[in-house]
Amino acid sequence: MRIFLAGASGVIGRRLVPLLRVAGHDVAGLTRTSENAAIIAELGASPVVCDVYDAAALTRAVAEYQPDAVLHELTDLPDDAAQIEAYRARHARIRIEGTHNLLAAARAAATARILAQSVAWPMPPGPGQESVAELERSVLAAGGVVLRYGQFYGEGTYHPDTVPNEPRIQIDRAAEQTVDALTEPTGVLELTDDGMRRLAASID
């Protein structure tokens, strides 16, 4: 397949690109910076430098690539876990506005499949909970696949040397399960160290 990977330079994106290439897929990797574009190219994908909040430019980029699937692994999180709360609104924005823009670009390019990163644990009331709910609602309404990951651990994550509470998933295993999910039908998938399982989905 031709995969448009949004978030290709992120902690899971950097693992996904080589796996997707080994599986025989062509990959275009979205990033906001030329610095990350070089990293994406080294990993084996075609870099696309574009801001997900520039809806017109994003639509042009996706339409030009004509992907079979859009894989949404975008986040806006700090390197330091202690700063997560300060990034809460930014991360909520990318989950809502970024997701809506990617869905619109996929529709414009007649891309039938979209898969999007979500979380497998309950969020406390507030922007985080609301943005996750909207991401999942909009992706499911578009006939896409919601990927509810457990907490990542391993090199490059917030838990490089420790194992977090369940639900959890080692980052390399998360990337492997994501590749397996590419052919799954619309719905909600939970990805953890226990494996990938399908959950009941609602778009209310």
Backbone torsions as a table, in degrees:
resi	resn	phi	psi	omega
1	MET	NA	164.6	169.9
2	ARG	-99.8	117.0	-173.6
3	ILE	-111.4	124.6	171.9
4	PHE	-96.9	107.3	-174.1
5	LEU	-101.3	107.8	176.6
6	ALA	-88.1	121.0	-174.3
7	GLY	96.3	31.4	-174.4
8	ALA	-68.0	-20.8	-178.7
9	SER	-96.7	2.9	-179.7
10	GLY	-78.1	-179.2	-173.6
11	VAL	-62.5	-36.2	176.4
12	ILE	-91.0	-32.1	179.5
13	GLY	-58.3	-40.5	-179.1
14	ARG	-65.8	-24.6	176.5
15	ARG	-87.3	-29.9	-178.3
16	LEU	-70.3	-41.1	-175.3
17	VAL	-54.9	-53.1	179.9
18	PRO	-62.0	-38.5	179.3
19	LEU	-64.3	-42.2	178.8
20	LEU	-64.7	-39.1	179.5
21	ARG	-67.3	-42.3	177.9
22	VAL	-61.3	-35.0	179.1
23	ALA	-75.4	-3.4	175.4
24	GLY	96.6	6.6	-178.5
25	HIS	-87.3	148.2	168.4
26	ASP	-87.4	139.5	-173.8
27	VAL	-130.8	130.7	166.8
28	ALA	-108.2	127.8	-175.5
29	GLY	-110.4	119.5	-179.2
30	LEU	-83.6	135.0	174.4
31	THR	-150.6	161.0	179.4
32	ARG	-91.0	-15.0	-171.5
33	THR	-126.0	149.3	177.1
34	SER	-68.1	-30.2	177.9
35	GLU	-60.8	-46.7	178.5
36	ASN	-70.9	-26.5	177.2
37	ALA	-60.4	-39.2	178.5
38	ALA	-63.8	-39.5	178.3
39	ILE	-64.2	-43.7	-179.3
40	ILE	-62.4	-41.2	178.4
41	ALA	-63.5	-40.8	178.5
42	GLU	-62.9	-31.8	180.0
43	LEU	-75.6	-17.3	176.6
44	GLY	114.1	7.3	179.0
45	ALA	-105.8	163.8	174.0
46	SER	-87.9	113.5	-177.0
47	PRO	-71.5	141.9	174.9
48	VAL	-125.6	111.6	-179.4
49	VAL	-92.2	112.4	-176.2
50	CYS	-164.2	145.0	176.0
51	ASP	-88.4	126.7	-178.3
52	VAL	-61.7	-19.5	178.9
53	TYR	-84.8	-7.2	173.3
54	ASP	-91.6	86.2	-170.5
55	ALA	-59.6	-41.3	-177.8
56	ALA	-65.5	-45.6	179.7
57	ALA	-65.8	-39.0	178.8
58	LEU	-63.5	-43.7	179.2
59	THR	-61.1	-41.9	178.2
60	ARG	-62.9	-42.3	-177.9
61	ALA	-64.4	-43.8	-179.6
62	VAL	-68.8	-42.1	179.8
63	ALA	-62.7	-38.5	179.5
64	GLU	-65.8	-37.0	-178.7
65	TYR	-78.8	-29.0	-179.7
66	GLN	52.8	61.9	-177.5
67	PRO	-75.6	156.5	170.1
68	ASP	-82.5	-24.6	-180.0
69	ALA	-151.1	146.0	172.6
70	VAL	-109.2	126.6	-179.4
71	LEU	-112.9	112.8	-172.7
72	HIS	-98.7	101.3	177.5
73	GLU	-119.4	27.6	-178.7
74	LEU	-74.6	136.8	171.3
75	THR	-139.6	165.3	171.7
76	ASP	-134.9	79.6	-174.8
77	LEU	-123.0	152.5	179.8
78	PRO	-77.9	161.2	174.1
79	ASP	-69.5	-31.6	-177.3
80	ASP	-97.7	118.9	-178.4
81	ALA	-59.0	-26.1	-180.0
82	ALA	-65.6	-16.2	-177.9
83	GLN	-100.2	6.9	-175.9
84	ILE	-56.0	-43.7	-177.9
85	GLU	-60.3	-37.5	-179.7
86	ALA	-68.2	-21.9	-179.8
87	TYR	-96.9	4.1	-172.7
88	ARG	-55.7	-47.7	-177.7
89	ALA	-67.4	-38.9	178.7
90	ARG	-62.9	-43.5	-179.4
91	HIS	-67.8	-37.4	177.2
92	ALA	-63.2	-38.6	-179.6
93	ARG	-63.0	-43.3	-178.2
94	ILE	-68.8	-31.3	176.8
95	ARG	-67.7	-32.8	-178.5
96	ILE	-94.6	-66.9	-175.7
97	GLU	-66.5	-43.2	179.0
98	GLY	-61.4	-42.9	178.2
99	THR	-64.1	-45.4	179.3
100	HIS	-59.7	-41.6	179.8
101	ASN	-66.3	-39.9	177.6
102	LEU	-65.6	-41.3	178.1
103	LEU	-63.2	-42.3	179.2
104	ALA	-64.6	-40.4	178.5
105	ALA	-65.6	-39.7	178.3
106	ALA	-64.2	-41.1	178.0
107	ARG	-62.9	-43.3	-178.9
108	ALA	-63.4	-31.0	179.8
109	ALA	-91.5	4.4	-178.4
110	ALA	57.7	36.3	177.3
111	THR	-83.9	122.4	-171.8
112	ALA	-79.2	-25.7	-171.3
113	ARG	-120.4	136.1	169.9
114	ILE	-138.8	136.8	176.5
115	LEU	-123.4	138.3	-172.8
116	ALA	-137.1	141.0	180.0
117	GLN	-72.2	131.0	171.5
118	SER	-135.8	-167.1	-177.1
119	VAL	-123.8	150.8	-175.0
120	ALA	-95.3	-0.3	-178.8
121	TRP	-113.1	153.6	-179.8
122	PRO	-69.9	135.5	178.9
123	MET	-91.4	145.6	175.2
124	PRO	-68.6	155.4	178.3
125	PRO	-54.8	143.1	179.9
126	GLY	134.7	-165.2	-176.1
127	PRO	-58.4	-37.5	-180.0
128	GLY	-62.2	-49.9	-180.0
129	GLN	-62.1	-44.3	-177.8
130	GLU	-65.6	-39.8	-178.3
131	SER	-71.5	-37.1	176.2
132	VAL	-63.6	-43.9	179.7
133	ALA	-61.3	-41.8	180.0
134	GLU	-69.7	-40.6	175.9
135	LEU	-57.2	-50.5	-177.2
136	GLU	-64.9	-41.7	179.8
137	ARG	-60.4	-48.2	-175.6
138	SER	-68.8	-37.6	178.6
139	VAL	-67.2	-44.0	179.1
140	LEU	-66.8	-37.5	177.8
141	ALA	-63.0	-27.8	178.8
142	ALA	-88.0	4.3	-179.6
143	GLY	79.1	22.9	-176.8
144	GLY	-93.4	-171.4	-178.5
145	VAL	-118.9	126.3	175.7
146	VAL	-94.0	125.9	179.6
147	LEU	-105.1	102.6	179.2
148	ARG	-90.5	100.4	-179.4
149	TYR	-84.9	144.9	165.9
150	GLY	-71.1	175.8	178.9
151	GLN	-62.7	128.6	178.8
152	PHE	-71.7	143.1	169.2
153	TYR	-143.7	157.5	-175.0
154	GLY	120.1	-179.5	-175.6
155	GLU	-56.1	129.7	177.5
156	GLY	90.6	-5.4	-179.4
157	THR	-100.6	179.7	175.8
158	TYR	-72.0	-9.4	180.0
159	HIS	-127.8	67.9	-175.8
160	PRO	-70.1	-29.2	-174.1
161	ASP	-124.7	0.9	-178.9
162	THR	-128.6	164.7	178.6
163	VAL	-107.3	119.8	-178.0
164	PRO	-75.4	173.2	176.0
165	ASN	-63.8	157.3	173.5
166	GLU	-70.2	152.0	-3.2
167	PRO	-74.4	143.8	-176.9
168	ARG	-147.4	161.8	176.5
169	ILE	-156.2	131.7	175.9
170	GLN	-64.4	137.6	-167.8
171	ILE	-60.4	-37.6	178.7
172	ASP	-69.0	-37.0	176.5
173	ARG	-66.1	-36.4	177.6
174	ALA	-61.1	-42.6	178.8
175	ALA	-64.6	-41.3	179.3
176	GLU	-62.3	-44.4	-179.7
177	GLN	-66.7	-32.1	178.6
178	THR	-64.4	-42.7	176.9
179	VAL	-61.4	-41.5	177.9
180	ASP	-62.5	-29.9	-175.8
181	ALA	-77.0	-10.8	-174.6
182	LEU	-57.4	-30.8	-177.3
183	THR	-99.9	5.8	-179.5
184	GLU	-74.4	145.6	176.5
185	PRO	-71.9	168.0	-178.2
186	THR	-53.9	145.2	-179.6
187	GLY	147.2	-165.9	-177.8
188	VAL	-113.3	127.1	177.2
189	LEU	-116.6	135.4	174.2
190	GLU	-102.1	126.8	-177.6
191	LEU	-115.3	111.8	-179.7
192	THR	-139.8	178.4	177.2
193	ASP	-62.2	-20.0	178.0
194	ASP	-80.6	-5.3	179.6
195	GLY	116.6	-177.0	-179.4
196	MET	-100.0	128.6	178.0
197	ARG	-136.5	149.5	-178.8
198	ARG	-87.6	136.6	179.4
199	LEU	-115.0	161.9	174.1
200	ALA	-64.8	140.5	-177.4
201	ALA	-121.0	148.3	177.1
202	SER	-141.7	140.7	177.4
203	ILE	-114.1	19.4	177.8
204	ASP	-66.1	NA	NA
